[in-house]
Amino acid sequence: MTLFGYNLDGQQITALVSLLAVLALWLVVLGRERGYARWFRQWEADRKNRHDAEADRDGRKRGHKAGPWG
């Protein structure tokens, strides 16, 4: 097989296919990791909103600590 004027044998073709497969795998993993990070940020924001809503409902102020040291 000839690619860009170079003759490729079976071993080089296998290496090229393997490199392309690894690149495709990394692209899939990167997409899933970004999706997980986006989901986790949203989950943390929702959790903080629920906590703040519960604190407001109970009459506590955000950042106000009760006790002998604060």
Buried (B, 14 or more C-beta within 10 A) or exposed (E): EEEEEEEBEEEEEEEEEEEEEEEEEEEEEEEEEEEEEEEEEEEEEEEEEEEEEEBEEEEEEEEEEEEEEE
